[in-house]
Amino acid sequence: MNTALFDRISAVEADLSVVFVPSEGELPESTAWVDAKSSGQILQLRESEVFKGSVAQTLLLPSISEEFASAVLLVGIGKDALSDAKAKKVIAAVSSQIKGLPFAKVAVALSGLTIVDREAANVLTLAAQWLNEGFYEFIGFKQDDKEKVTKVETLLLEGSDESAMSIGVATAAGSAFTRQLGNLPGNVCTPSYLASKAQELGEDYGIDVELVDETKMDELGMHCMLSVGRGSDQPSYLIVMHYRGGAENEAPHVLLGKGITFDTGGISLKPGAKMDEMKYDMCGAASVFGTMKAICELKPALNFTAVIAAAENMPSGHATKPGDVVRTMSGKTVEVLNTDAEGRLVLCDALTYIERFEPQSVVDIATLTGACIVALGSVNSGMYSNSDVVAESLKSASKGAADKLWQMPLDEEYQQQLDSNFADIGNIGGPEAGSVTAACFLSRFTDAYPWAHLDIAGTAWTGGAAKGASGRPVGLLTQYLLSKVS
């Protein structure tokens, strides 16, 4: 689908025009123009309370006059400037309505869509992103999947800032890539499959791709990561992708994604209920893939390296056992007290491997702990950092992308919970502050660079009847990297 801009609703030709209607007061400029063309139908409908203009209320008018050939979709925005949450609800209503209609060319008049504390360019970015994200549907294994594709071929947005629109469109493309990977079943999306998707990105965008296989990991001493995949028939991979848009000698910013393509818990087997959702344990990796796609589309002048620690955690006669001690690439030893705390085991070796890039910053993204869901639910991702600069930069990106995070503590006193009688460190710290101690574990491998950890266990997917990957935090990560362009 093509997305482009237009200046005035009066000068655009479309099969469907979308206008926003407040519940009281004057109509926005574009809406007022359409109302005039319809001999005041919009105001009449509002006054008669057929269409009240409440937040996300919609009404389709197939025809308003002989002069205006376009059908019109009215969308309510309430009486006040919208919060991020309400604005997203409004845009979701637009996408939901138009993707099922037989219109190829749709124009959305953004005048009137005001979001609290956001400038027009930022509103355009978010509108472009959320509208395009709203068209996503998982295409995979149902016989009628091919019939789900929207009829919309061209989406026109009111505005003049091409760059702002492009960021939104690219972010949506990255989000769709992330969601598609996340929604794939574990028998399809294996570590080898992720490696193949990296190679495809390399071919499509000309980025450099390196695959570190198990033989090379063994040579490098990455025995902690190897211990996780030992019980699986699927080989593990450390996947490295280099986007080089900056100066040749400029150190990269690195994103590291946890890519456990299915997590049974290993010998510390998970309960059967909802275990199918453990295909989403690679959503950290998926979000890094999606961010790489967005950055490749936008072509900013920076150097960015994406690293994926990909493995499958299965029980078998070869699997790592609780109480086993393994050596990390850093030389530290780990007592594996619970094989279901495997994400930190693959990430710690990857964090050491990343030192060779002498990075400006490192952010790892992982569906790491159920404890983070207990703490923050599905609204905020948890953020931990050893650098105030990185933490503040992520907070700013979170605000700009309307992709929430909350900084959690990383106090030294929590580290003692990881003490082990038999190794340098235990891989769990007990029931208290589980998300914090997981971050503390990772922090022991990040002395060489500024680092942050995002625990997205509560935000990466939705369960229940609406089960599916969310695409978060691609928006946040894309904004973070764009902020690094000098």
Secondary structure, DSSP 4 states (H G I P E B T S, - for coil): -EEEEES-GGG---SEEEEEE-SSSPPPHHHHHHHHHTTSHHHHHHHTTSS---TT-EEEES-S-SS--SEEEEEE--SSPBPHHHHHHHHHHHHHHHTTSS-SEEEE--TT--BTT--HHHHHHHHHHHHHHTT----SSSTTGGG-S-S--EEEEE-S-HHHHHHHHHHHHHHHHHHHHHHS-TTTS-HHHHHHHHHHHHHHH--EEEEE-HHHHHHHT-HHHHHHHTT-SSPPEEEEEEEE-S-TTPPPEEEEEEEEEEE--TTSPPPSTTGGGGGGGGHHHHHHHHHHHHHHHH--SSEEEEEEEEEEE--STTS--TTEEEE-TTS-EEEES-TT--HHHHHHHHHHHGGGG--SEEEEEE---HHHHHHHTTT-EEEEES-HHHHHHHHHHHHHHT--EEE----GGGGGGG--SSSSEES---STTHHHHHHHHHHTT-TTS-EEEEE-TTTSEE-GGG-EE--TTHHHHHHHHHTT--
